[in-house]
Amino acid sequence: MNTIRRCCVAGFVAVAVAPVVVARALAQASEPPPLQLESKITLGEVSGRIDHMAIDLPRQRLFVAELGNDSVGVVDLNEQKVKHIITGLKQPQGIGYVPSSDTLFVANAGDGSVQLFRGTNYDAAGRIDLGDDADNIRVDPASNRVFVGYGNGALAEIDPATNGKIADVPLPAHPESFQLARSVRRIFVNVPKARQIAVIDRFAGKQIASWPIDTGSNFPMTLDEESGRVLVASRNPPQLGAFSMQDGSLIATADTCGDSDDLFFDAKRHRVYLICGDGYLDVFEAQGDAYRRFAHIPTISGARTALFVPELDRLFVAARANPGEPAAIWVFRPTP
């Protein structure tokens, strides 16, 4: 009798709990993903690798470095189509738009030049020869300066008012992603071949610290200045690391998608977006000192560069051409 009673009680508990479990599962399934694919903007006859992007906010135009095509595509976001194509480049990698002079800066890996284009028609407006492998570009609106990583180890500082290089900051090897901090007037630079994050004093124009990175594959970087953290993704092993902006101490790590190349912090939602060439986009949530990956969103193989634009609240992912699908910009809208 006791055995029968225990079986009945166990069965009753299982029946009672089952609806709760199912309800929770259904609630989770009904929640929208943190990034919803809103549209795809076809880039036309673009083949091979696509690199970084920049935005002209007043005109709502997105600039796309079509490295494999030696061109830059100009996408009208209002009309959802390519408006203009800048040709005659040499493996364009980095792009920066300076509103004060209405000038587009394009860094070319093929010949080490930075080419300038101005106005609505993107007329040629000058050229700055850096020497070798001109790569990432960052624009500082506060100081009205443009920084370009290039060569075997340097950041060039350019004055958009004169379109001339005014300084060089030496580095131990070629710089990959770098970020300009507003709060501490520092520049943080990924230098994978030197296995370090270089810290540059912008006033002194020199490196003042180096933080060791074990992997030597630290390419993407972003900043969470509110929390005082430098966020860096490595490719091998695929991992996200959060470092103190003050002393470089490691705060947290998390596993990631593979072949990462762009990383962004969404300050509004305290989220991190990591774009990977293995065909996925990872979303992390900052929780105290930890970063929890709560979404692993499929994209397409080779889609490893992107641009998050907080003013538009959109993430633009560059998807290279694949069999059966042309190159395109995938537009994601964060939720909620």
Backbone hydrogen bonds, N-H to C=O, Kabsch-Sander energy under -0.5 kcal/mol:
donor,donor_aa,acceptor,acceptor_aa,energy
5,R,1,M,-2.5
6,R,2,N,-2.6
7,C,3,T,-2.3
8,C,4,I,-2.4
9,V,5,R,-2.6
10,A,6,R,-2.7
11,G,7,C,-2.6
12,F,8,C,-2.4
13,V,9,V,-2.5
14,A,10,A,-2.4
15,V,11,G,-2.4
16,A,12,F,-2.4
17,V,13,V,-2.8
18,A,14,A,-2.2
20,V,16,A,-0.6
20,V,17,V,-0.7
21,V,17,V,-2.1
22,V,18,A,-2.6
23,A,19,P,-2.6
24,R,20,V,-2.3
25,A,21,V,-2.3
26,L,22,V,-2.7
27,A,23,A,-2.3
28,Q,24,R,-2.4
29,A,25,A,-2.4
30,S,26,L,-1.9
31,E,27,A,-0.8
31,E,28,Q,-0.6
36,Q,333,R,-2.6
38,E,36,Q,-0.6
38,E,331,V,-3.5
39,S,331,V,-1.2
41,I,329,I,-2.9
42,T,40,K,-0.7
43,L,327,A,-2.7
44,G,327,A,-0.6
46,V,44,G,-2.3
51,D,65,A,-3.1
52,H,93,Q,-1.5
54,A,63,F,-1.6
56,D,61,R,-2.9
57,L,55,I,-0.7
60,Q,56,D,-0.9
60,Q,57,L,-0.7
61,R,56,D,-2.1
62,L,75,V,-2.6
63,F,54,A,-2.9
64,V,73,G,-2.5
65,A,52,H,-2.3
66,E,64,V,-1.0
66,E,71,S,-2.3
67,L,65,A,-1.5
68,G,49,R,-2.6
69,N,66,E,-1.4
70,D,66,E,-0.8
70,D,67,L,-1.1
71,S,66,E,-1.7
72,V,86,I,-2.2
73,G,64,V,-2.2
74,V,84,H,-3.0
75,V,62,L,-3.2
75,V,73,G,-0.6
76,D,74,V,-0.5
76,D,81,K,-3.0
77,L,60,Q,-2.7
77,L,75,V,-0.8
78,N,60,Q,-0.5
80,Q,76,D,-1.2
81,K,76,D,-1.5
83,K,74,V,-3.5
84,H,74,V,-1.4
86,I,72,V,-2.8
87,T,85,I,-0.6
89,L,70,D,-1.9
93,Q,107,A,-3.1
94,G,107,A,-0.6
94,G,135,D,-0.6
96,G,105,F,-2.2
98,V,103,T,-2.9
101,S,98,V,-0.8
102,D,98,V,-0.8
103,T,98,V,-1.8
104,L,117,F,-3.6
105,F,96,G,-3.5
105,F,103,T,-0.5
106,V,115,Q,-2.4
107,A,94,G,-2.7
108,N,113,S,-2.9
109,A,91,Q,-2.8
110,G,90,K,-2.4
111,D,90,K,-0.6
112,G,108,N,-1.1
114,V,128,I,-2.5
115,Q,106,V,-2.6
115,Q,113,S,-0.5
116,L,126,G,-2.5
117,F,104,L,-2.0
118,R,123,D,-2.5
119,G,102,D,-2.0
122,Y,119,G,-0.6
123,D,118,R,-1.9
125,A,116,L,-3.1
126,G,116,L,-0.6
128,I,114,V,-2.6
130,L,112,G,-2.3
130,L,128,I,-0.7
131,G,112,G,-0.7
133,D,109,A,-0.9
134,A,108,N,-1.4
135,D,149,G,-3.1
138,R,147,F,-2.4
140,D,145,R,-3.0
144,N,140,D,-1.3
145,R,140,D,-1.5
146,V,158,I,-2.4
147,F,138,R,-3.0
148,V,156,A,-2.1
149,G,136,N,-2.3
150,Y,154,A,-2.3
151,G,132,D,-2.6
153,G,150,Y,-1.0
154,A,150,Y,-1.0
155,L,169,V,-1.9
156,A,148,V,-3.2
157,E,167,A,-2.8
158,I,146,V,-3.2
158,I,156,A,-0.5
159,D,164,G,-2.4
162,T,159,D,-1.1
163,N,159,D,-2.1
164,G,159,D,-1.1
166,I,157,E,-2.9
167,A,157,E,-1.3
169,V,155,L,-2.6
171,L,153,G,-2.2
176,E,190,N,-2.9
177,S,219,F,-1.1
179,Q,188,F,-2.4
181,A,179,Q,-0.7
181,A,186,R,-2.8
187,I,200,I,-2.0
188,F,179,Q,-2.3
189,V,198,A,-2.7
190,N,177,S,-2.6
191,V,189,V,-0.5
191,V,196,Q,-2.5
194,A,191,V,-0.9
195,R,192,P,-1.3
196,Q,191,V,-1.6
197,I,211,W,-2.3
198,A,189,V,-2.8
198,A,196,Q,-0.6
199,V,209,A,-2.7
200,I,187,I,-2.8
200,I,198,A,-0.5
201,D,206,K,-2.6
202,R,185,R,-1.5
202,R,200,I,-0.7
205,G,201,D,-2.1
206,K,201,D,-1.1
208,I,199,V,-3.0
209,A,199,V,-1.3
211,W,197,I,-2.7
213,I,195,R,-2.4
219,F,217,S,-1.1
219,F,233,A,-1.1
222,T,231,L,-2.3
224,D,229,R,-2.7
225,E,223,L,-0.6
228,G,224,D,-0.6
229,R,224,D,-2.5
230,V,243,F,-2.7
231,L,222,T,-2.7
231,L,229,R,-0.6
232,V,230,V,-0.5
232,V,241,G,-2.7
233,A,220,P,-1.6
234,S,239,Q,-2.7
235,R,217,S,-1.5
236,N,237,P,-0.5
239,Q,234,S,-1.5
239,Q,237,P,-0.8
240,L,254,A,-3.4
241,G,232,V,-3.2
242,A,252,A,-2.6
243,F,230,V,-2.7
243,F,241,G,-0.5
244,S,249,S,-2.6
245,M,228,G,-2.9
248,G,244,S,-2.0
251,I,242,A,-3.6
252,A,242,A,-1.2
254,A,240,L,-1.7
256,T,238,P,-1.7
261,D,275,I,-2.0
262,D,275,I,-1.1
264,F,273,Y,-2.3
266,D,264,F,-0.5
266,D,271,R,-3.0
267,A,265,F,-1.0
269,R,266,D,-0.6
270,H,266,D,-1.4
271,R,266,D,-1.7
272,V,284,F,-2.4
273,Y,264,F,-2.7
274,L,272,V,-0.5
274,L,282,D,-2.6
275,I,262,D,-2.5
276,C,280,Y,-2.0
277,G,259,D,-2.8
278,D,258,G,-1.7
279,G,276,C,-1.1
280,Y,276,C,-0.6
281,L,297,I,-2.2
282,D,274,L,-2.3
283,V,295,A,-2.3
284,F,272,V,-2.5
285,E,292,R,-2.5
286,A,270,H,-2.4
287,Q,285,E,-0.5
287,Q,290,A,-3.0
290,A,287,Q,-2.1
292,R,285,E,-2.5
293,R,291,Y,-0.5
294,F,283,V,-2.1
294,F,292,R,-0.7
295,A,283,V,-1.1
297,I,281,L,-2.9
299,T,279,G,-2.6
302,G,277,G,-2.8
303,A,300,I,-2.1
304,R,302,G,-1.5
305,T,318,A,-0.6
307,L,316,F,-2.1
309,V,307,L,-0.5
309,V,314,R,-2.7
312,L,309,V,-1.0
313,D,309,V,-1.4
314,R,309,V,-1.4
315,L,332,F,-2.5
316,F,307,L,-2.9
316,F,314,R,-0.5
317,V,315,L,-0.6
317,V,330,W,-2.7
318,A,305,T,-2.4
319,A,317,V,-0.7
319,A,328,A,-3.0
320,R,318,A,-0.7
322,N,325,E,-2.8
325,E,322,N,-2.9
328,A,319,A,-2.4
329,I,41,I,-2.5
330,W,317,V,-3.1
330,W,328,A,-0.6
331,V,39,S,-2.9
331,V,329,I,-0.6
332,F,315,L,-3.0
332,F,330,W,-0.6
333,R,36,Q,-2.8
335,T,34,P,-2.1
